[in-house]
Amino acid sequence: MSGFKEPGFADRQKAALEARKNLLNKFRSQPAPDDPAVLQRRAEREAIAARREETRLAREAALAEQKRRDEEAAAAEAIRLAREKEEEAERLAALELEQKAKRDARYAARKKKKR
C-alpha cells in the first residue's frame, strides 16, 4: 500500500485551471439579461413591487382617514365637555342667585317681623 502522495505544483495548477473552467462554464450557462425567462421574472417582480406599493399607500390612506376621524371625534368631545361645563356653571350661578334671593327674603321677613 502506498502512502499519501503530496500533489506537486503541476497538479495544483491543473486543479486551479479546472476550477476556473468550471466556474466560467457555470457563469456562461446562466441566461442573458435579455432572455425571455429573465425578462418575465423581472416583470413579475416589478408587478409584485407595484402591488406592495399600492397596498402600502392604501394602508397609509386608511390610517390617515382614521386619524382624521379620531381627531374630529376628540374635537367634538372637547366641545361637548366645554358646553356641559358652561351649562353646569350657568346652573350653579342660577342656583346661587335663587339661594341668595331666598336668604334675602328670609332676612327681609325677619326685619319686617321685628318692626
Secondary structure as GFF3:
##gff-version 3
##sequence-region A 1 115
A	DSSP	alpha_helix	9	29	.	.	.	ID=ss1
A	DSSP	alpha_helix	36	114	.	.	.	ID=ss2
###
